[in-house]
Amino acid sequence: MTATKIFWAIGDFLYGFPFEFYDWVGNKFNYSCIVLGFVGLIYWLRLQNKFDKEAQNNTNKLR
C-alpha cells in the first residue's frame, strides 16, 4: 500500500465524517437552543416577578 492511497483514504474518511454528523444533527441543535431560550426566559420572568412583589411589600429594603 502506498502513501498516496493511505492519504486518499484518510481524506475520504474525513470528508464524509463531518457531513454525516451534520446530517444527523439537522435542526435539532437549533430547536434545542430555541427551547432552552424560552425556558430561561420563563424562569427569569418568574424570578423577576418574585423580586417585584418582594420590593412592593418591603420598601425599606430598597433604601
Residue pairs with C-beta under 8 A, 6 or more apart in sequence:
54 61
55 61
55 62
